[in-house]
Amino acid sequence: MVVELRARFDEEANLNLADRLQEAGVQVMYGVVGYKTHAKMLMIVRREGHSLRRYVHLGTGNYHAGTAKAYTDIGLMTADPQIGADVHGLFQQLSGLAPIVKLERMMASPFTLHSGLLARIEREAVHARAGRPGRIIARMNALNEAGVIAALYAASQAGAQVDLVVRGACCLRPGVRGLSDNIRVRSVIGRFLEHSRVYWFGNDGAPEIFCSSADWMERNLLRRVETCFPILDPALAQRVFDETLANYLRDNQQAWVLHPDGRYTRVLPGADEPAFSAQADLLARLCG
């Protein structure tokens, strides 16, 4: 088990947990020296017949009973062999038992996530320059990484359409003529603390959607251990898109739009437009 000791406000609790686990005979690791381990991964290896099968859980939020009651997050449970192999390699890397691993399905910082995002943003710019639809929709807590911001500006100038749902700080300026004309940014503030990180790339009709533990921040992409995993099942991918992206772009009750000068204004429904709250819709879907 990997325990992160540099967890804000939970250092003492995590030390106590690590001590109890070790007393019970669990092998506890403390991650990579110099890098905060922010990834959320769980793997169970089960013998089935004459073979071993990996079951993996990957999440966007902490394994923490308190925040689970107040935050909205996404978790994926899968037995996909390639994702299982990726998680197995990452755990070996964190334990110091393996060098940098080549991932088949996932991306991970500080090694491949930053470059993988830049490549996918550039791919949408290439589509747009060729006259094909270039489309990016992403949701996160904060955005400040200079390389990602520059890539988004370049994609906008190429004609790609970009919608971002950024709950907190955003260093990108949307709607600036000749720079970010095709970028829109909104923040949704409601009953629940929005904590899901979801990235969607149109890819000319073959879309990719990823969930991640990482915001598009310098510390997350370059100085932490983070994971980013694809949603491969088409039905699940559509559900994640609808519940965490499309709904939040429709919200006209708790959404605030960022303007080129850094001001936010609240979104209000038009005269003939029905009121729509993404969080209320999510509660109705999940709780009936």
C-alpha positions as CSV (number, residue, x, y, z in Angstrom):
1,M,0.0,0.0,0.0
2,V,1.2,3.5,-0.8
3,V,0.4,6.2,1.8
4,E,0.9,9.9,1.0
5,L,2.3,11.6,4.1
6,R,2.3,15.1,2.6
7,A,-1.6,15.3,2.6
8,R,-2.8,18.7,3.6
9,F,-4.4,18.6,7.1
10,D,-4.2,14.8,7.2
11,E,-0.5,14.2,7.9
12,E,-1.0,12.9,11.4
13,A,-3.9,10.7,10.5
14,N,-2.0,9.2,7.6
15,L,1.0,8.5,9.9
16,N,-1.2,6.8,12.4
17,L,-2.8,4.7,9.5
18,A,0.6,3.7,8.2
19,D,1.6,2.6,11.7
20,R,-1.5,0.5,12.1
21,L,-1.1,-1.1,8.7
22,Q,2.5,-2.0,9.3
23,E,1.6,-3.5,12.7
24,A,-0.9,-5.7,10.9
25,G,1.7,-6.9,8.5
26,V,0.9,-4.7,5.5
27,Q,3.9,-3.5,3.4
28,V,3.6,0.3,3.3
29,M,5.4,2.5,0.8
30,Y,5.6,6.3,0.9
31,G,5.9,7.2,-2.8
32,V,8.6,8.9,-4.7
33,V,11.0,11.2,-2.9
34,G,10.4,14.9,-3.9
35,Y,7.1,14.2,-5.6
36,K,3.7,14.3,-3.8
37,T,1.7,11.2,-4.7
38,H,-1.7,12.5,-5.7
39,A,-2.9,9.6,-7.8
40,K,-5.9,7.6,-6.6
41,M,-5.5,3.9,-7.5
42,L,-6.6,0.6,-6.0
43,M,-5.8,-2.9,-7.5
44,I,-6.9,-6.3,-6.4
45,V,-5.3,-9.4,-8.0
46,R,-7.5,-12.4,-7.9
47,R,-6.8,-16.0,-8.9
48,E,-9.5,-17.3,-11.3
49,G,-9.0,-20.9,-12.3
50,H,-5.4,-21.2,-13.5
51,S,-4.8,-17.5,-14.1
52,L,-4.6,-14.2,-12.3
53,R,-6.9,-11.3,-13.1
54,R,-6.5,-7.7,-12.1
55,Y,-9.4,-5.6,-10.9
56,V,-8.7,-1.9,-10.7
57,H,-10.4,1.2,-9.3
58,L,-9.3,4.6,-10.5
59,G,-10.7,7.9,-9.2
60,T,-10.6,11.6,-9.5
61,G,-10.9,12.3,-5.8
62,N,-9.4,11.2,-2.5
63,Y,-10.2,7.9,-0.7
64,H,-11.5,9.9,2.2
65,A,-14.8,9.4,4.0
66,G,-15.2,13.0,4.8
67,T,-14.6,14.6,1.4
68,A,-16.7,11.8,-0.3
69,K,-19.8,13.3,1.4
70,A,-19.2,16.9,0.1
71,Y,-17.2,16.5,-3.2
72,T,-18.4,15.3,-6.6
73,D,-15.9,12.8,-8.1
74,I,-15.8,10.0,-10.6
75,G,-14.5,6.5,-10.0
76,L,-14.0,3.7,-12.5
77,M,-13.9,0.0,-11.7
78,T,-12.5,-2.1,-14.5
79,A,-10.9,-5.4,-15.3
80,D,-9.5,-4.2,-18.6
81,P,-6.2,-6.1,-19.0
82,Q,-4.2,-3.1,-20.4
83,I,-5.4,-0.7,-17.7
84,G,-4.7,-3.3,-15.1
85,A,-1.2,-3.7,-16.5
86,D,-0.7,0.1,-16.4
87,V,-1.7,0.3,-12.8
88,H,0.4,-2.7,-11.8
89,G,3.4,-0.9,-13.5
90,L,2.7,2.3,-11.7
91,F,2.5,0.6,-8.3
92,Q,5.9,-1.1,-9.0
93,Q,7.3,2.3,-10.0
94,L,6.1,3.9,-6.8
95,S,7.5,1.1,-4.7
96,G,10.9,1.5,-6.4
97,L,10.8,-2.0,-7.8
98,A,10.7,-0.9,-11.5
99,P,12.0,1.9,-13.7
100,I,9.8,4.3,-15.6
101,V,7.1,2.2,-17.2
102,K,5.5,2.5,-20.7
103,L,1.8,2.8,-20.3
104,E,-0.6,1.4,-22.8
105,R,-3.9,3.1,-22.0
106,M,-3.2,5.6,-19.2
107,M,-1.1,8.7,-18.9
108,A,0.7,9.7,-15.7
109,S,2.6,12.7,-14.4
110,P,5.4,13.7,-14.1
111,F,6.3,11.6,-17.1
112,T,3.6,11.4,-19.9
113,L,0.5,13.3,-18.8
114,H,1.7,16.8,-19.7
115,S,3.1,15.8,-23.1
116,G,0.0,13.6,-23.8
117,L,-2.3,16.6,-23.2
118,L,-0.3,18.9,-25.4
119,A,-0.3,16.3,-28.2
120,R,-4.1,15.9,-28.0
121,I,-4.7,19.7,-27.9
122,E,-2.4,20.0,-31.0
123,R,-4.3,17.2,-32.7
124,E,-7.5,19.3,-32.4
125,A,-5.7,22.3,-33.9
126,V,-4.5,20.1,-36.8
127,H,-8.1,19.0,-37.5
128,A,-9.3,22.6,-37.4
129,R,-6.6,23.9,-39.7
130,A,-7.6,21.1,-42.2
131,G,-11.2,22.2,-42.2
132,R,-12.4,19.4,-39.9
133,P,-14.1,20.1,-36.5
134,G,-11.6,20.7,-33.7
135,R,-13.3,20.4,-30.3
136,I,-12.1,20.3,-26.7
137,I,-14.2,20.2,-23.6
138,A,-12.5,19.9,-20.2
139,R,-13.4,20.3,-16.6
140,M,-11.1,20.8,-13.6
141,N,-10.5,22.7,-10.4
142,A,-7.8,25.1,-11.6
143,L,-5.8,26.0,-14.7
144,N,-2.4,27.7,-14.6
145,E,0.1,25.6,-16.5
146,A,1.7,27.9,-19.1
147,G,2.4,25.2,-21.7
148,V,-1.2,24.0,-21.7
149,I,-2.5,27.6,-21.9
150,A,-0.3,28.3,-24.8
151,A,-1.5,25.2,-26.6
152,L,-5.1,26.1,-26.0
153,Y,-4.5,29.6,-27.4
154,A,-2.9,28.1,-30.5
155,A,-5.8,25.7,-31.0
156,S,-8.2,28.6,-30.7
157,Q,-6.3,30.5,-33.3
158,A,-6.4,27.4,-35.6
159,G,-10.2,27.4,-35.3
160,A,-10.8,24.7,-32.7
161,Q,-13.7,25.3,-30.3
162,V,-12.8,25.0,-26.6
163,D,-15.1,25.0,-23.6
164,L,-13.6,24.8,-20.1
165,V,-15.4,24.4,-16.8
166,V,-12.9,25.6,-14.2
167,R,-14.3,25.8,-10.7
168,G,-11.5,27.9,-9.2
169,A,-8.5,29.9,-10.4
170,C,-8.0,30.2,-14.2
171,C,-5.0,32.0,-15.6
172,L,-6.3,31.7,-19.2
173,R,-8.2,34.6,-20.6
174,P,-11.0,33.6,-22.9
175,G,-12.5,35.6,-25.7
176,V,-9.5,37.8,-26.4
177,R,-9.6,38.8,-30.1
178,G,-6.9,37.2,-32.2
179,L,-5.8,35.0,-29.3
180,S,-8.6,33.1,-27.6
181,D,-11.7,34.0,-29.6
182,N,-12.9,30.4,-29.6
183,I,-12.4,29.6,-25.9
184,R,-15.1,29.9,-23.3
185,V,-14.6,29.4,-19.6
186,R,-17.3,29.0,-16.9
187,S,-17.3,28.1,-13.2
188,V,-20.2,26.3,-11.5
189,I,-20.6,26.9,-7.8
190,G,-23.4,25.1,-6.0
191,R,-24.3,22.7,-3.2
192,F,-21.5,20.3,-3.9
193,L,-17.8,21.0,-4.3
194,E,-17.1,20.1,-7.9
195,H,-14.0,18.0,-7.9
196,S,-14.1,15.9,-11.1
197,R,-11.4,16.3,-13.7
198,V,-12.6,15.2,-17.1
199,Y,-11.0,15.9,-20.5
200,W,-12.8,15.3,-23.8
201,F,-11.2,15.6,-27.3
202,G,-13.4,15.4,-30.4
203,N,-10.8,13.8,-32.6
204,D,-12.7,14.2,-35.8
205,G,-15.6,12.0,-34.9
206,A,-13.6,9.4,-32.8
207,P,-13.8,11.2,-29.4
208,E,-11.6,10.4,-26.5
209,I,-12.7,11.0,-22.9
210,F,-10.4,10.8,-19.9
211,C,-10.8,11.2,-16.1
212,S,-7.9,12.2,-14.0
213,S,-6.6,13.1,-10.5
214,A,-4.8,16.1,-12.0
215,D,-5.9,19.7,-12.6
216,W,-4.1,21.5,-15.4
217,M,-1.7,23.1,-13.0
218,E,2.1,23.2,-13.1
219,R,2.4,21.3,-9.8
220,N,0.0,18.5,-10.9
221,L,1.4,18.0,-14.4
222,L,5.1,18.5,-13.6
223,R,5.8,18.0,-9.9
224,R,3.3,15.3,-8.7
225,V,2.5,11.7,-9.3
226,E,-0.9,11.8,-11.0
227,T,-3.0,9.4,-13.1
228,C,-5.2,10.0,-16.1
229,F,-7.4,7.1,-17.4
230,P,-9.6,6.7,-20.4
231,I,-13.3,5.7,-20.3
232,L,-13.3,3.0,-23.0
233,D,-16.9,1.6,-22.8
234,P,-19.1,3.7,-25.1
235,A,-22.1,3.7,-22.8
236,L,-20.0,4.8,-19.8
237,A,-18.2,7.4,-21.9
238,Q,-21.5,8.9,-22.9
239,R,-22.7,8.9,-19.3
240,V,-19.6,10.7,-18.1
241,F,-19.9,13.2,-21.0
242,D,-23.6,13.9,-20.2
243,E,-23.3,14.1,-16.5
244,T,-20.0,16.0,-16.0
245,L,-19.6,18.1,-19.2
246,A,-22.8,18.6,-21.2
247,N,-24.9,19.3,-18.1
248,Y,-22.5,21.9,-16.8
249,L,-22.3,23.7,-20.1
250,R,-26.1,24.0,-19.9
251,D,-26.3,25.3,-16.4
252,N,-28.0,28.7,-16.1
253,Q,-28.6,28.8,-12.3
254,Q,-25.2,28.3,-10.6
255,A,-22.8,29.1,-13.5
256,W,-20.5,32.1,-13.8
257,V,-18.8,33.1,-17.1
258,L,-15.2,34.4,-17.3
259,H,-14.7,37.5,-19.5
260,P,-11.5,38.6,-21.3
261,D,-10.8,41.2,-18.6
262,G,-10.9,38.6,-15.8
263,R,-14.4,39.5,-14.5
264,Y,-17.0,36.8,-13.9
265,T,-20.7,37.4,-14.5
266,R,-23.5,35.1,-13.4
267,V,-25.3,33.2,-16.2
268,L,-29.1,33.8,-16.2
269,P,-31.7,32.0,-18.3
270,G,-33.0,33.9,-21.3
271,A,-36.6,35.1,-21.6
272,D,-37.8,31.9,-23.3
273,E,-35.2,29.6,-21.8
274,P,-36.1,27.2,-18.9
275,A,-34.0,27.3,-15.7
276,F,-31.5,24.4,-15.5
277,S,-29.2,23.4,-12.6
278,A,-26.6,20.8,-13.4
279,Q,-26.4,19.7,-9.8
280,A,-30.1,19.4,-9.4
281,D,-30.3,17.4,-12.6
282,L,-27.5,15.1,-11.3
283,L,-29.4,14.6,-8.0
284,A,-32.6,13.7,-9.9
285,R,-30.7,11.2,-12.1
286,L,-28.9,9.5,-9.2
287,C,-31.5,9.7,-6.4
288,G,-34.8,9.7,-8.3
